[in-house]
């Protein structure tokens, strides 16, 4: 198969939550495949730093800091992008948060915060971007799911609920938008070594459990998600829709 199928030259990708962590690595890999990157996050300084780092490596990267859970902010940012850059060809809904505590101790405001950021924001951004994709009859949407889209674990009830819902929202996007040549798929990381998992990696008991539980015997690295992201963003996945690709070292395949 020709590598041209994976070439993203001339295409514009908005990656939410891409100033750090998984989002930053995905943005870098899409840039390496030729995409123009719109870097996003709530911290403008961090967004500018990430965009500058991409540009220093030869990428075309622009800063668009805005809160993905704020409908008015989304509309304003997308209007600016349309004026200044042009259509968004690829959307990666990556922004997310984690709040660990027993469910009996989760305040309603914490539950709402996690669901607003991890689920409602995916709906809001995708809905806004998909309108243009529908007009152009083309688009790629990648929603960052998780192994917690399939599995539960103590102390992360809100996160698990949000990521399970993102999986089903991805299927809903496929059901409604596939007819417009829009491919909406999920990318489900396993346990990846990021800031979000730092406390778990420093917990010797959890670290040992995770290594024993995962067939690959280790934590994943953020850059290991890039290949699947490029596939889902490229012409190579034009007949792939409503699916979740898990990059988890085999964790979901074994008991």
N, C-alpha and C positions, 0 to 999 in steps of 0.2 A: 504494500500500500504506500502511495506517495506521501511524503511528509508534508506536501502542499496542503493536504486536508487539515492539518493542524496549524497552518499559518494564519495568524491574526492581524497581519499587516493591514493598516487602513481602518481598523475597527476600534471603536471607543468602548471602554469598559468602566463602569462605575462600580467600585468595590466599597461597600459600607464598612465602617470600622476597620479601615486599612492603615491606620497610623501605627499599628503595632500588632504583634502576635500573628495568628493564622492569616488574618486579612492582609497584613503587610507582605507576608511571603507569597500569598496567592497573587497579589498585585504585581510583585516582582516577576513571578513566573509568566503571567499573562503578558507583561511588558517584554520579557525575553522572547516571547513568541510573536512579538510585533505590535501588540495592542497599545493604543493610547490609554493612559490610566487616569481616572478621576479619583483622587485620594479623598477619603471622607473620614470624619470623626468629629467629636464635639469640641475637642481641644485644638483651636486654630494653630497654635504654635507647634504641636505635635504633628498635625496634618502637613504644615509647611515643611517641617524637618523631613518627614517621610517622602514627600514629593521631591524635595531637593536631593535626597539620597538616590531616588530612582533616576533623576535627571543626570546625576553625576556618573551613573552607569550607562548613560546613553539613551535612556527612555524619554518619551514624551509624556510627562506627568504634570497634572494640574491640581491645585488645592481647592477643595470645596467642603469646608467645614460646616456642618449643620446637624441638628438633632433629628435622627431618623424616626423618632416617635412623635414629632411635632408636624402635623399636617401642613400648617401654613409655611413652616420652614422648608419642608420638602418641595412644596409648590414654587416657592421663591427660588430655591436652588436649581430646580429643573428648568425654570424659565431662564436663569442666568446661563446654565449649561447650553441650552438650546441656542441662545444668542451668541455665546462666546466660542463654543466648540462644535455644536451640531448634535445630531441624533445619538442616543445611547444604543449601541448594538448589543452590549452584554451587561447584564446586571448580576452582581454577586451580592446577595443579602447575607452579610457576614456578622454585622454588629450584634453583640450579645453580652449578657452579664450572668453572673452566678452568685447566689446567696445561699450559703450552707447553714442549715439548722434543722432540728426535728420539726416535722409538720405541725405538731401540737403547739409549737412556739412561733410559728410563722405569722407575723402581723399581717393584716389585710393589705396594708400599704406596701409591704414587701412582695407579697403575692402579685399585687397589681403592677408593681415596678418591673418584676421579671417578665410577666406576660406582656406588658406594654412594649418593652424593649425587644424581647426575643420573638414575639409572635405578631403583635399588632403592627409593629414597625415594618415587618416583612410584608404584610398585607398592604400597608399604606404606600411604601416605596414601589412595590411591584405594580400595584394598581395604577399609580401615576405614570410609571415608565411604560407599562404595557399599552397604554392608550396610543403612544407614538408608534410602538412596535406593530400594533394592529393596523394602523394606517399604512405602514410601510410593508406589511405582510412579511415581517422577518424579525427575529429576536431570539436571544438566549438568556434565560433566567436560571441562575444557580442559587439555590437556597441552602445555607449551611445548616445541616441537621446535626446528628450526633448518634453515637451508639445508644444514648439515652432516648432516642426516638423509638427504640425497641425494648429497652431494659430499664428497670427501676433500681435504685440504690438508696439506702438510708441517707437522710439529711439534704436531699436535693429534689424534693417533691415539686416545687414550682418550676425548676429547670426542666425536669423530666416531662412535666405536663406541657410546657411550652414547646419542647423539641418534638414530642409526639405529634402535637398539633401542626407544627411546621411541615412534618412529613405529609400529613393529610391535606394541608393547604397546597402543597406542591402538586398533589394529585388533582385537586380542584382546579388549579391553574391549567394543568394539562387538559382537563375535561373541557374547559371553556375556550382556551386560547390556541390549542393545537391546530384548529381549523385555519388560523391565520399564519401558519408557519412559524409559530413561536414554540421553542422547546423549553419546557420548565422541568428541571430536575433538581435533585438534592445531592449534596455531598456530605457524607456522614463520617466525621473524624472519630477515631477511637481516642485513647488517652494519649494526648500530645503534650510534649514538654513546652509549655508556655507560661506566661505570668499567671494565668488563671489556675493552672495546676501546680503552682510552686509549692503550696502548703502540702499537697498530697505527695509530691515527690520527696519532700523533706520528712515525711512521716515514714519511718523505717518499716513499720508493720504494713502500711498500705502499699508502699513501694514493692515490698516482697510479694504481697498478695497479687498485685497487678502483673508483675513479671511472671509469676507462676500461672496466672489466669490467661495470659495472652500467649498463643502458640509461638509468636515470634520472640517472646521472652524479653521484651524491652518496651520502653516508651517510644512513641512515634515522634518524629521531628517535623516542625511546621512545613519545611520545604518538601516533605514527602506527599503533601496534598496537591502539589502543583500540577503533576502530570494528569491527574483526574480532572482538575479544574480546566486545564487547556483542552482536554478531550470534550468536556461538556460545553465549552465556549466556542468550539470550532465546528467546521463543516463535517468533521468525522462523526459527530453525534446527531446528524440531521434527522434520523429516524428513531432516536432515543427520546422518550418523553414520559414524564410522570414517575421516573425511577429515582431511587436513592442508591448511590454508589458508596459503600462503606470502605473507608481506608483505616483499618483497625488492627492490622497485624494478625487477623484471623479470629479475633475475640468473639464475634457473633456466631462463628461457625462451630464452636465446640462448647461442651459442658464440663 
